[in-house]
Amino acid sequence: MLGIRVTIVRYISDEPQPGIVECKLEDAHGRQWLFVEKTAIVSAKHLDANTSYPQRGVIAAEIVGRNVDATGRETVRVDTERPWHVESVDGITQFEVLAESLVEM
């Protein structure tokens, strides 16, 4: 399974369990997207209000396209709807990211 690197910027709440965090994703165009998600969806670490932030995280995604931009960088269009129905706080699930933002999960 593939994932997109994100930065977990803060802990929001203990409810629902195991807790909720805010994450930031920077796309290939420099735009930052925010996600509010369960800790277990974005990290294998135990995260809580006492954890030091920022932390590294990953959101699982499916590749829906590849491209090379005008500067020669490989970009990848990903969809976070699968496998865990993750969307940004704006309700967006497709993002164009740099290929180096992808990790094997």
N, C-alpha and C positions, 0 to 999 in steps of 0.2 A: 504494500500500500504506500502511496506517496502522500507527502504532507508539505505544507508551506510553512516556512519559519515565521514566527510572530514573536513579538515582545509582550510579555505579560507585565502590565504597568502597575496594577494595583488589585488588591483584594477588596471585594465589594460586600460579601455577605456569607454567613454560615448556612443560610437557608436558600434553596434546598440543599441538602447534603449531597456531595461532599464539600460544597462551597462554590461561590461564584467569583470570577475574576474578570477584569477588563483587559483586553489584548489589543495590540496595534499591529497592523499589517501595512507595509509600504509597498505600493505596486510599482511596476516598471516605469511609470511616469512621475513618480515622486509623491503621488497622492497617498495620504494616510487614511486607512479604514479602521474603524473601531468595532470590536466584537465584545459581547458580554456572554460568557459561557461558563459551564461547569468546569471546575478545575481538572477533573478526570478526563475531559475531552481534549484539553490542550497541554497537559503535562502528566508524566508518569511520577513526578515528585509529589510529596505531600506539601500542599500549599495552604497557608492559613493567614490570619491577620498578623501573626508574629514573623512571617517570612519577610526577608529583605527583598524589595523590588527595585528595579525590574528583574525579571527572570526570563529565560528562553522558553519558548513554547512552540508547538506545532499544531496546525489544523489540517486534518485529513482532507484530501481533495482528489478530484478526478481530472485528468488532462482532457481538454476538449479541442485544443489546437496549438500549433507552434508557428512561430514567425521569426524573422530577423528584422530588427528595426533599422532605421536610416543610418545609425551609427555602427551597425554590424553586431549589435548585441542580440543574443537569442532570447526571445520572450516566449512565454508559455501562457496560454489562456487556461485557467483552471476553474472548476466548479466545486464549491464546498457543500452543495446540497447533498451530495453522496460522499461518504456513507452515513454521516451522522446528522444531516439536516442543519448544518451551521450556516448562519447568515450574518452579515454585518448589522449594526444597529439601524442602518438605513434600509434593511431588507434585501441587500444585494448578495448574490451567491457566486457570480462570475467575476474574475479578476485577471488582469494581465500582469504577470510577474516575471522577473528575470529568472532564467533557468537555474542560476545558482541559489535561488531562494527555495528550491525544492529539495526535500530530504526523503530518504527511504525510511519508512516507519516499521 
